[in-house]
Structures are given as C-alpha cells and as structure tokens.
Amino acid sequence: MVFTEKLREIQTPCYYYNIELLKKTLEKINTESGKYPAFHVHYAVKANANPVLLQIISSYGIGADCVSGNEIQRALECGFPVDKIVYAGVGKSDAEIEIALQNDIFCFNSESLPEIRVINEIAGRMHKKARIALRINPNVDAHTHHYITTGIEENKFGIYLYDLNHVIEETLQLPHTELIGLHFHIGSQITDMNVFRSLCLKVNEIQQQLQNRGIRLPHVNFGGGLGTEYNTPYGEPIADFENYFATFARFYEPLPHQHIHFELGRSVIAHCGDLIAKVLYVKEGRNKKFAILDAGMNDLLRPALYQAFHKIENISSDRPEEKYDVVGPICESSDCFGKDVSLNEVSRGDLIVIHTAGAYGETMSSRYNLRDLPQTYFSE
C-alpha cells in the first residue's frame, strides 16, 4: 500500500478493504473449485462478518458457514441462500437452534450426542426435520498453533472416533433428525498440503468402515483451514486454491454422486484487509524505541492472543529504517503488534499499516478500555 492524500484524511484506527482483490480471490475460488462439479464452497462468516464484504461474497454463489444464530441471521440478510448455510459450533443454544430450524438451513454440523438429542427435541416441537452432519474429530494434527488446532483428541471439538458408532446408531433412531453427512475441521492456518492429504486418507478409512455397515451418506464436509502468507502481503495475495482443491480431488475417494463441501475463511479475506493506524508518540528507551499507535489489541487481537505475525509498514516515511516495538494504547503489556520491527523512521502522525488483517481482525474487535470500534473503509 502506498501513501496517498486520501489515506491522510481517514479516521484511524480503521480497517481498509481492497474490494478488487476480494473479487479476484472469489473468482479464483470459483474457477478452481468449479473444476470438480461435486465441490461446494461455504465462506466461514466468523473470519469477517462485515455486511459489505458478505454481500459481495454471497453474490459469487458461495454458501455460508456459521457458528452462531446471529451469524445465520447476518448471512440471510446479506443474500446467502438458506440451502447453502451450514451451522457449526460446539455450544449451540436452544434459541440458536430454533433460528436455524425456523429458516430451514441446509445442515447442522453437530459436535456431540447431547447436542443432537436437543436438536431432535426442538425440531419435534417445531414440527421440523433437522438435517445433521456429524462433526468427527479424526485425531489428525494440523501442525499449527495449539490455539487454532481443532482435530486432535485433546480439543473440545467434534465426536471422537471411539464414540462414533454409538453416536451414529442413536442418531439414526431419532425421529426428527436426518443424518446426511460427515463433517471435519482440523484447524486453521494450514499451509502444508500433506496435512490435507492425511485428512483425506483418514476420511477414506472412516467412510469405508461406514460402508461396511451399510451406511452411505450423500455429503462430506472437510471444513476449511487453508492458510495465508503473512510474511509477504504483496507477493502472494491469493492463496493456492488450485493445489488445495486438487489435493482433495486426488486423495479423497468419494462415493458415487457424493457432494464435497469446504468452509474457507481466512484464505478468502485475510489479504483483502489492512489495519491502518497513526503514530501517537515515539518513545525512546535506553535499549529500544517504541512506536505507540492509536490502534490497540482491542482493534486487532491476533498478536496478543496467538502471538500472530503481521507485516507492518510505515507508509508515510521514506527515511532510513530503524527498529521499533510497535505497541498500542491499551493498559496491557500484551498490547504489542510486533517487537524489533524494521520501519522507515517513525514520527508522530505517520500512518502505519498492519497488513493481512482482513481475517479475525474487525470481527474480533472489542470496546475494551471503552474504546470506540475501528472505522471501516473500502477501496471502491
């Protein structure tokens, strides 16, 4: 991103979204997934629920992956058709289940037998039939940060393999649910395609075991997890969707006429958004300098929560580089975007861009310290 007079006028801190890049990303997703007629893509709304962005995403025919009742309602408001909405989450409330049933969404990705029993009870009371996909914890390690790994037995997510037969047997007996598929999601920020290969092989094994029992399900959902290149935001702005979809096409062995679903979030939206902040002060210590921004961990939580890396750039300066700890105004020592960051010499009022913040940035922002929520701007 280059400095412009227009950027000088924006109110910071703010999220700035590149709509052209988002559209190119969506076109690439449709092109690559479209090579395989059985593939269906859903956007993980939790990655970024900005209505302007959701309306654009839905216009490309992509479905929605939701993890709350409010996300379901937001998806419907933004044009996602009900027959392309899936609902996941380990702790669905009764009210949220009712919202999903009232709107006749495509499928619940159900994570436990107690949850399925509650869905069955509520569906019966509402004279509905709930379509269910069992979220299975396949014990496949995503080899990513432990906070965003979801597919091993120590995680709270999904039905464990040793309990699967029992869950299937009871689910098939419930009168107000219809078991239509299996669901998997092993983690986030996965860049090694061998991880997805391992998932395919595990799912092949599970599906064969079900076939041996006479159970053939029309849908399999592999979740998301495709990672984003945070180190070079200008070099690789669109994820490797070609290799991603080709991996599943090569290693997964579908049943005839089976539909394959994906739930992409970070890889869709991360590069399309940057957090822009102004320098409030430059504070010099004995051994280091601090660039103190008007953006804080309430605006972008990922560095404090996951120790996540974001490329940081001073777009107001062409002076020689110096090293800074880039920090915010929040009264927490964890309110730090990066340590020993090389930036063109920083002065008060400079604009600082924290790149690749479109995913899990705005959507995780809060009013901690009673700060205002960040503004949003769009490239068109």
N, C-alpha and C positions, 0 to 999 in steps of 0.2 A: 504494500500500500504506500502510495506517495502522498506527501503533504499537499493539500490544496486549501485555498481560501475558504471553500465550503466547509471543510473539516474544522477550521478555526471557529466557525460560528455555532457548531453543535454544542449541546449541553452535555457535559460529562459528569459522571461516568455514563457510558452508553454502549449498547450493542449495535454494531453496524453490519448489516447483512448484504451480501453480494447475491442479488437475485439472478443475475445472468449465470453465475457459477452453479447455483442451485438447480436451475433449469437444465444446464448441461449435464449435471450429475444425474438428474432424474431421467433424462434421455438415454444416458449410458446404462442406467439400471434396466430400463425397458428394453433396450437393444440386446443386452447380454442375457437377461432372463428370458426374453422372447425367443431365443434360440431353442428353448426347451418348453414346448407347449403346456406341459404339466406343472410348470413352476408358477407360483403366485407370491407376490411380494406385498408385505404389510410394513408400514412405517411405524416404528416404536415412538409413540407420542411422548413418552417420558423424556426423550432426548431433547426435545424442544417443542413446546406447545403454543408458540406464538401463532395467533389466528391467521395472520397474513401468510406466514410460511405454510401452515396447514392447508389453507385454501389452494395454494399453488401445488402442493404435493398431491392433494386429492384430485386435482384436475388432470393428473397424469395417469389416472386409473389405478393407483396404488391403494391398497387397503390400509387399515389402521390396527395397530397392536396397542391395546390399552391396559392399564394396570390400576384403574380406579373408576368409580362411577362418573366422576367429573370429567375424566378423560374421554369416556364414552360420549357424554353429552357434548363436549367440545368437538369431538370428531364428527358427530352428526351435524352440528352447527356449521362446520367447515366443509361439508359436502361429501364426506366419506359415506358410501352406501352401507346399510346395515348388514348386507350379506357379505361384506368384506371386513367386518370388525370382529376381532378376537379379543378375549378378555382374560388376562393372566393376573397372577398375584397370589401370594401365599396367605393373605389375610383379607379375603373379600367379606365385607359386611353384608348383613341381610338387606339393608337399603340399597347397596350397590348391586347385589344380585337381582333385586326387583327391577332396578333401572335397566339392566341388561335384558331381562326377560320381557319387560314391557316393550322394548324396542326390537325384540326378536333378532338379536345379534347372531352372527354366524356360529360362534363357538365359544364355550368356556374352556380355557386351558386350566384344568383343575389339578391341584397340587397335593391333595390328601383325601383320604376316605371320609373323614368328618366333614370336610367341605362339600364333597359330592352328596352326602346324605342331606345336608342343609339345602343345597340347590334343588335336590329332588323334592324335599318337603315344600319349599317355597313355590316351585313350579307347579306342584299339585294344587296348592292353594289358589294359584293364579290360572289354573286350567291351561297350563303351558307344557311343552315338552322341551327340555333343555338339551342342546347338543353339547357333548362332552369330548374333549381330548385329554388324555391322561398325561400330565407333565411328569416325565420319568427322569430321575437323577441317575445318569448312566455310569457314574464314577469315572468320568473322563476328565483329566486335568487340563485346563486351558492354558496353564503355564503363564499366567498373567498376575497382576497384583491381587493379593489374597482378598481384598475388599470387593473385587469385581469378578471373582471366581465363583461359579454357582453350580457346578456339575459334579462335585465330589461329595462323599457321604457326610463330611463334617458340616456341609452347608444346610441351611434350613429349607432349601428349595426342593420341590418335586417328591415323587414317590420312589422309594428305594427299591432296587432290583429284587431284593429278597422278599419284598412285600407285594410285588406286582401281581402275582397270580391271585392272591386273596382279594386285592382291590378290583381286579377285572371281574372276578366271579360275582362279587356283591354288586358292582355297578351294572352288570348285565341283568340283574334281577330287579333293579329299581324301576318302577312303572313310569316315572316322569322324567327320565333321562334317556338319551340315546348316545351310546358310545360310538363315535365316528372316527377317532384318530388317536395318534400319539403325538406328544409334544416334547421337545428337548431344547434346552438352552444352557450351555456350559460355561458361559462367561462373556466378558467384554474385552475389547482392545486386543483381539487375536490377529496376529499378522503372519503366523506360520500355518500354511495350508495343510501341513501334516496333522495338525490338531483336528481340523475338519475331516480329514481322511480317517483318523482314528474314530471320530464320532460316527461316520458313515458305517464303518465296519462293525461297530458296536450295535448300531441300529439294525443292520442286516441280521445280526445274530439274534437280537430280541424279536424281530419280526418273524424269523424262521421258527423260533420257539412258539410264537402265537399261531402260526400257520399249522404247526404240528398238532395244535389243539383245535383246529378248525376255525380260528378267528382271523378274519381278513378285514382290515379296516381301510376305508377309502382315502384317508388323509394322514399325512405325516408332516409335522411342523418342526423344522430344525432350528427355530429361533433365529437369533442374529449373532452378534459377536465380532463381525469383521472390523478390524482395527483401522486406525487413521495414522498417517505420518505426521507427527507433531514437530519434528525437527526441521523440516524444510517445507514450510507452508506454501511457498511459491512454486516449488519444484514438482510436487505431486498432489495437486489439489483434488483429484478424483481418485477414489480408491480402486483397487484392482478387482473390479466386479467380474471381469472376464474370467480370471483364474478362479475366483470364488465360486461362481456358478458351475464352471467346468469341473471343479473338484467334486461337487455333489453329483453331477451328471455321470462322472466316471466311476465313482466308488460306491454310490448308493444303488441298491438293487430294488427298484420299486415293483410293487405288484402291478398287474395289468390295470390300466385306467386309474391308477392312484394319483392323487393330487399332492404336490410337494409345496410346502409353504415356508417362507422366510420372513424374519422380522428384523429389518435393518433400521438402525437409528443413528448411531454415531457416524457411520460411514456416509450417510446421506447428508448430514447437516453440519458436521464439525467444521470443515474448512470454509463453509459459507458465512460464518460469523466471527467477528473480532470484537474484543472489548477495548474500548478507547477511553483513556483517562488522561488527566492533566497532572503535571507535577506541581504539588503544593509547595514543597520545600526540598532543598538538597542539604542534608545534614552530614557533616564530616566528623567522623570519629578518629581515634588515634590510628586504627588499622584499616578502616574501610569507610566508604561513603554510602549513604542511604538516599535513594530516590523515593520520596514519600509522595504517594499518589492520592488523588481524590476517590479512587476505586479501592474497595476492600474485599475481604473474604466473603462478605455478605453479597457482593456482586458476582464473584467467581470463586466458588468454594473448592474446586477440584485440587488446587495446590495444597491447601490446608488439610483436606480430607484424605486424598490419595497420594500426597507428595507428587502430584502430576506435574509434568514439564510442559510449558508453553513457550514458544519462541516469542521474545519481547524485543520491540524495536522503538527507537526514538525517531519519529518521522518529522520532527521539527529541526533537527540538527544535522549538519554535515561536518562537525568538528571532530577531531581525533577521538578514538574510543577510550573509555575508562571503565572500570569495573564498579558496579553498584549492587547493593542489596535492594531489590525493588519491593517496597512494602506499602501497605495501606494504612488507613487511619483508625482501624478497629482496635479496641483495647484488648488484644490478644497477641501473644508472641507468635502464634501460628499464622498471623495475618501477613504472609510473605508470599509474593509471587515468584521469586527466584533469588538465589544468592550468587554473588560474584558474577553478575550478568554483564557482559560487554555491551555497552551502549555508547553511541556518539555522545560526547559530553553533554550533560543534562543541566538545564537551567529551569528556574521557576517558570511555569506556564507552558512548557514543552508538552506536546502531545505524545503519549506513549501508547503503542498498540500491543495488546496481548493477543497473539494470533490463535487461530484454530479453536475458538471458544464457542462455536455455534452449538455444540452438543454439551448438555449438562452444565451450561453456563447460566443463561437467563432463567431457565426453568428451575434451577436450584437456588436462585437469588432469594434473599430474605430482607426483612427490615430490622435485623439485629442492630443494636445501639439506636433504634428508632430512625435509622437512615432511610431516605427515600429509595424506592426501587430504581434501577437503572433505566434510562430512556432507551428507546429503540428507533433506529433509522434504517432506511432501505436504499439500495443503490438506484432504484427506479420506482 
